[in-house]
């Protein structure tokens, strides 16, 4: 008795099924497009602060709703309110900054002080630069950069209407974060189940590593930027530098971009010396050296505490992600590289002999 031959799959039906799935995915992404950026930010924030929320829940009698409310309030106060205030201050004081740049173009530096020459190593070079600027004046330098300052600030002023939209995006991010705080375990189970469906146990490990990479970047990059910009803002305010809050917001962005606080603090020190406040300038100079050197030990320690990954991999992901995806790339870049790195090691390890695999695990 002959066995009946199984029916052959219809090529047209398979293609139509794949096309329908692709269209559904595209349509879903198109509908969710306004919420994708807040969703990504909310995922990064929740993953990075999840251990903090769990510890807070234990202190609040195990009530998730109370812990979620406290975390949402903390997000509003610590992360989003200062950035919104900084953007508003930048738009509000755009005309004052342009006027200050125009006045600075006509300013003249006094001769270099005697103590500058006495500084070790760099004293003579700094005195020579000071003397050259004092002779030639700041007009030429300001003439080169003033058009860019004016264009940038006018663009910011023209975007004043978008400040409300930015605030709305922040509120959506906080709202999604609250939902994820409330149902984080269910979301994590869904993501890990999808990863297991795709790549088995290696997919589950990749999801876990992605969470560790996000937490490591948040601890190392963001916390270091918050510490440096906060200390820098306090130093600027104590030294009497104007627009300390606005400069602190700029300092925070430059720290996130891995430029460091020196981009703001060094010109502030020069301005204090130029205006005759030598004592305040010296104090700010010492504080600048201390604040700038914080990331040499604070950032690597925090990153290692959050994720057991090579520091070169993390820094490459941070800088490359920032250039490729903007500010959210600070988190997306390290996650992509970390997952790729882990999957590549697992793929290579499967083809290695058992003794070599044991040696690689030890290293």
C-alpha positions as CSV (number, residue, x, y, z in Angstrom):
1,X,0.0,0.0,0.0
2,X,1.5,3.3,-1.1
3,X,1.8,6.1,1.3
4,X,0.0,9.3,0.2
5,X,2.5,12.0,-0.7
6,X,2.3,15.1,1.5
7,X,0.9,18.2,-0.3
8,X,3.6,20.5,-1.6
9,X,3.6,24.0,-0.1
10,X,2.2,26.5,-2.4
11,X,4.8,29.1,-3.3
12,X,2.2,31.9,-3.8
13,X,0.6,31.3,-0.4
14,X,4.0,31.4,1.3
15,X,4.9,34.6,-0.4
16,X,1.6,36.2,0.4
17,X,1.9,35.2,4.0
18,X,5.4,36.7,4.3
19,X,4.2,39.8,2.5
20,X,1.2,40.1,4.9
21,X,3.5,39.8,7.9
22,X,5.9,42.4,6.4
23,X,3.0,44.8,5.8
24,X,1.6,44.3,9.3
25,X,5.0,45.1,10.8
26,X,5.5,48.1,8.6
27,X,2.0,49.4,9.4
28,X,2.5,48.8,13.1
29,X,5.8,50.7,13.1
30,X,4.2,53.5,11.1
31,X,1.4,53.9,13.6
32,X,3.8,53.8,16.5
33,X,6.3,56.1,14.9
34,X,5.5,59.1,17.1
35,X,6.1,57.0,20.2
36,X,9.2,55.1,19.1
37,X,11.7,57.6,20.5
38,X,10.0,58.0,23.9
39,X,9.6,54.2,24.0
40,X,13.3,53.7,23.4
41,X,14.2,56.3,26.1
42,X,11.7,54.8,28.5
43,X,13.2,51.3,28.0
44,X,16.7,52.6,28.6
45,X,15.7,54.5,31.7
46,X,13.6,51.6,33.2
47,X,16.3,49.0,32.5
48,X,19.0,51.2,34.1
49,X,17.0,52.0,37.2
50,X,15.1,48.7,37.7
51,X,17.3,47.5,40.7
52,X,16.7,50.9,42.3
53,X,12.9,50.5,41.9
54,X,13.0,47.0,43.3
55,X,14.9,48.2,46.4
56,X,12.5,51.1,46.8
57,X,9.5,48.7,46.5
58,X,10.9,46.6,49.4
59,X,11.1,49.7,51.6
60,X,7.6,50.8,50.7
61,X,5.9,47.7,52.1
62,X,6.1,45.8,48.8
63,X,3.7,48.1,47.0
64,X,4.6,48.4,43.4
65,X,2.2,51.4,42.9
66,X,4.0,53.5,45.5
67,X,7.4,52.6,44.2
68,X,6.3,53.5,40.6
69,X,4.9,56.8,41.7
70,X,8.2,57.7,43.5
71,X,10.3,56.7,40.5
72,X,8.2,58.7,38.1
73,X,8.4,61.7,40.4
74,X,12.2,61.2,40.6
75,X,12.5,61.1,36.8
76,X,10.6,64.3,36.5
77,X,12.7,66.1,39.1
78,X,16.2,64.7,38.3
79,X,16.2,64.1,34.6
80,X,13.6,66.0,32.6
81,X,12.8,69.2,34.5
82,X,16.5,70.4,34.5
83,X,16.8,69.7,30.7
84,X,13.5,71.5,30.0
85,X,14.6,74.5,32.2
86,X,18.0,74.6,30.3
87,X,16.3,74.6,26.9
88,X,13.9,77.3,28.0
89,X,16.7,79.4,29.5
90,X,18.7,79.1,26.2
91,X,15.8,80.3,24.2
92,X,15.0,83.1,26.7
93,X,18.5,84.5,26.9
94,X,19.4,84.1,23.2
95,X,19.5,87.9,22.7
96,X,21.6,88.5,25.8
97,X,24.1,85.9,24.7
98,X,24.4,87.5,21.2
99,X,24.8,90.9,22.8
100,X,27.5,89.5,25.1
101,X,29.4,88.1,22.1
102,X,29.2,91.4,20.4
103,X,30.7,93.2,23.4
104,X,33.4,90.6,23.8
105,X,34.6,91.3,20.2
106,X,35.6,94.8,21.2
107,X,37.2,93.8,24.5
108,X,41.0,94.1,25.1
109,X,43.0,91.9,27.3
110,X,45.5,93.4,29.8
111,X,49.1,92.3,29.7
112,X,49.7,88.8,31.1
113,X,50.2,88.7,34.9
114,X,53.6,87.9,36.3
115,X,52.3,84.8,38.1
116,X,51.3,83.2,34.8
117,X,54.9,83.1,33.6
118,X,56.0,81.5,36.9
119,X,53.7,78.5,36.3
120,X,55.7,75.3,35.8
121,X,55.8,73.6,32.4
122,X,53.1,75.6,30.6
123,X,53.7,79.1,32.0
124,X,55.8,80.5,29.2
125,X,53.5,79.1,26.5
126,X,50.4,80.5,28.2
127,X,52.0,83.9,28.7
128,X,53.0,84.0,25.0
129,X,49.4,83.1,23.9
130,X,48.0,85.7,26.3
131,X,50.4,88.4,25.0
132,X,49.5,87.6,21.4
133,X,45.8,87.9,22.1
134,X,46.4,91.1,24.1
135,X,48.2,92.7,21.1
136,X,45.9,91.5,18.3
137,X,42.7,91.7,20.4
138,X,39.7,89.4,20.4
139,X,38.1,91.0,17.5
140,X,39.6,88.7,14.9
141,X,38.8,85.5,16.9
142,X,35.2,86.7,17.7
143,X,34.7,87.7,14.0
144,X,35.4,84.1,13.1
145,X,33.1,82.5,15.5
146,X,30.4,85.2,15.9
147,X,28.5,84.3,12.7
148,X,28.2,80.7,13.9
149,X,27.1,81.8,17.4
150,X,24.5,84.1,15.9
151,X,23.2,81.5,13.5
152,X,23.0,78.8,16.2
153,X,21.2,81.0,18.7
154,X,18.8,82.4,16.1
155,X,18.0,78.8,15.2
156,X,17.4,78.0,18.8
157,X,15.1,81.0,19.1
158,X,13.2,80.0,16.0
159,X,12.6,76.6,17.6
160,X,11.0,78.1,20.7
161,X,7.7,76.7,19.6
162,X,9.2,73.2,19.7
163,X,10.1,73.5,23.4
164,X,6.5,72.5,24.2
165,X,6.8,69.5,21.9
166,X,10.1,68.5,23.6
167,X,8.3,68.7,27.0
168,X,5.5,66.6,25.6
169,X,8.0,64.0,24.5
170,X,9.5,64.0,27.9
171,X,6.0,63.5,29.5
172,X,5.3,60.6,27.1
173,X,8.6,59.0,28.1
174,X,7.8,59.4,31.8
175,X,4.3,57.9,31.2
176,X,5.7,54.9,29.3
177,X,8.4,54.5,32.1
178,X,5.6,54.3,34.7
179,X,3.8,51.6,32.7
180,X,7.1,49.6,32.3
181,X,7.8,50.0,36.1
182,X,4.3,48.6,36.8
183,X,4.5,45.6,34.4
184,X,8.3,45.2,33.9
185,X,8.3,41.5,34.7
186,X,5.7,40.7,32.0
187,X,7.6,42.8,29.4
188,X,10.9,41.1,30.3
189,X,9.3,37.6,30.0
190,X,7.9,38.5,26.6
191,X,11.2,39.8,25.3
192,X,13.1,36.8,26.6
193,X,10.6,34.4,25.2
194,X,10.9,36.1,21.8
195,X,14.7,35.9,22.0
196,X,14.5,32.2,23.0
197,X,12.2,31.6,20.0
198,X,14.8,33.2,17.7
199,X,18.1,31.9,19.1
200,X,17.4,29.5,22.0
201,X,19.4,29.9,25.2
202,X,21.9,32.2,23.4
203,X,19.1,34.6,22.6
204,X,18.1,34.7,26.2
205,X,21.8,35.4,27.2
206,X,21.9,38.2,24.6
207,X,18.9,39.9,26.1
208,X,20.4,39.7,29.6
209,X,23.6,41.1,28.4
210,X,21.8,43.9,26.6
211,X,20.2,44.9,30.0
212,X,23.6,44.8,31.7
213,X,25.1,47.0,28.9
214,X,22.3,49.6,29.3
215,X,22.8,49.6,33.1
216,X,26.6,49.9,32.7
217,X,26.4,52.8,30.3
218,X,23.8,54.5,32.5
219,X,26.0,54.1,35.6
220,X,29.2,55.0,33.9
221,X,28.3,57.7,31.4
222,X,25.2,59.3,32.7
223,X,26.0,59.3,36.4
224,X,29.5,60.6,35.7
225,X,28.0,63.4,33.5
226,X,25.5,64.3,36.3
227,X,28.2,64.4,38.9
228,X,30.6,66.5,36.8
229,X,28.0,68.9,35.5
230,X,26.5,69.4,39.0
231,X,29.9,70.1,40.6
232,X,30.8,72.3,37.6
233,X,27.5,74.3,37.9
234,X,28.1,74.8,41.6
235,X,31.7,75.9,40.9
236,X,30.5,78.4,38.3
237,X,27.9,79.8,40.6
238,X,30.3,80.2,43.5
239,X,32.9,81.8,41.3
240,X,30.3,84.4,40.1
241,X,30.2,83.3,36.4
242,X,26.9,84.4,34.8
243,X,24.4,81.9,33.3
244,X,25.7,79.1,35.6
245,X,22.5,77.1,35.1
246,X,22.6,77.3,31.3
247,X,26.3,76.6,31.3
248,X,25.6,73.6,33.5
249,X,23.1,72.2,30.9
250,X,25.7,72.7,28.2
251,X,28.3,71.0,30.4
252,X,26.0,68.0,30.9
253,X,25.5,67.6,27.2
254,X,29.3,67.8,26.5
255,X,29.9,65.2,29.2
256,X,27.4,62.9,27.6
257,X,29.2,63.4,24.3
258,X,32.4,62.4,25.9
259,X,34.0,65.9,25.4
260,X,34.0,66.6,29.1
261,X,33.3,69.7,31.3
262,X,36.5,71.4,30.2
263,X,34.7,72.8,27.2
264,X,32.7,75.1,29.5
265,X,35.0,75.4,32.5
266,X,38.2,76.5,30.7
267,X,36.6,79.5,29.0
268,X,35.0,80.4,32.3
269,X,38.4,80.4,34.0
270,X,39.8,82.6,31.2
271,X,36.9,85.0,31.5
272,X,37.4,85.4,35.2
273,X,41.1,86.2,34.7
274,X,40.3,88.6,31.9
275,X,37.7,90.4,34.1
276,X,40.2,90.8,36.9
277,X,38.8,88.3,39.3
278,X,42.1,86.5,39.8
279,X,41.2,84.8,43.1
280,X,37.9,83.4,41.7
281,X,39.7,82.4,38.6
282,X,42.4,80.5,40.5
283,X,39.7,78.7,42.6
284,X,37.8,77.8,39.5
285,X,41.0,76.6,37.8
286,X,41.7,74.2,40.7
287,X,38.1,73.0,40.7
288,X,38.3,72.5,37.0
289,X,41.3,70.2,37.3
290,X,39.5,68.2,40.0
291,X,36.2,67.9,38.2
292,X,37.8,67.0,34.8
293,X,39.9,64.2,36.4
294,X,36.8,62.6,37.9
295,X,36.0,60.6,34.8
296,X,39.4,58.9,34.8
297,X,38.4,56.7,37.7
298,X,34.7,57.2,38.4
299,X,33.4,56.3,34.9
300,X,35.5,53.0,34.5
301,X,34.5,51.9,38.0
302,X,30.8,52.5,37.4
303,X,30.8,50.8,34.0
304,X,32.6,47.7,35.3
305,X,30.1,47.6,38.2
306,X,27.2,47.7,35.8
307,X,28.4,45.4,33.0
308,X,31.3,42.9,32.8
309,X,32.3,44.0,29.3
310,X,35.5,45.4,27.8
311,X,35.7,49.1,28.3
312,X,36.9,49.6,24.8
313,X,33.7,48.0,23.5
314,X,31.6,50.2,25.7
315,X,33.4,53.5,24.7
316,X,33.3,52.5,21.0
317,X,29.6,51.9,21.3
318,X,29.0,55.2,23.2
319,X,30.9,57.4,20.7
320,X,29.8,55.5,17.6
321,X,26.2,55.4,18.7
322,X,26.2,59.1,19.5
323,X,27.4,59.9,16.0
324,X,25.1,57.5,14.3
325,X,21.8,57.8,16.3
326,X,22.1,61.0,18.3
327,X,21.7,61.2,22.0
328,X,19.8,57.9,22.3
329,X,22.8,56.3,20.6
330,X,24.6,56.6,23.9
331,X,22.6,53.5,25.0
332,X,21.8,51.9,21.6
333,X,25.4,51.8,20.4
334,X,26.8,49.8,23.4
335,X,23.8,47.5,23.4
336,X,24.3,46.6,19.7
337,X,28.0,46.0,20.1
338,X,27.6,44.1,23.3
339,X,25.0,41.7,21.8
340,X,27.0,41.3,18.7
341,X,30.2,40.6,20.7
342,X,28.5,38.0,22.8
343,X,26.8,36.2,19.9
344,X,30.1,36.2,18.0
345,X,32.0,34.7,21.0
346,X,29.3,32.1,21.4
347,X,29.4,31.2,17.7
348,X,33.2,30.9,17.7
349,X,33.1,28.9,21.0
350,X,30.7,26.3,19.5
351,X,33.3,25.4,16.9
352,X,36.2,25.3,19.3
353,X,37.5,22.1,20.9
354,X,36.5,21.4,24.5
355,X,39.9,22.1,26.0
356,X,40.3,25.4,24.0
357,X,36.7,26.4,25.0
358,X,37.5,25.8,28.7
359,X,40.7,28.0,28.4
360,X,38.7,30.8,26.7
361,X,36.1,30.8,29.5
362,X,38.8,31.2,32.1
363,X,40.3,34.2,30.2
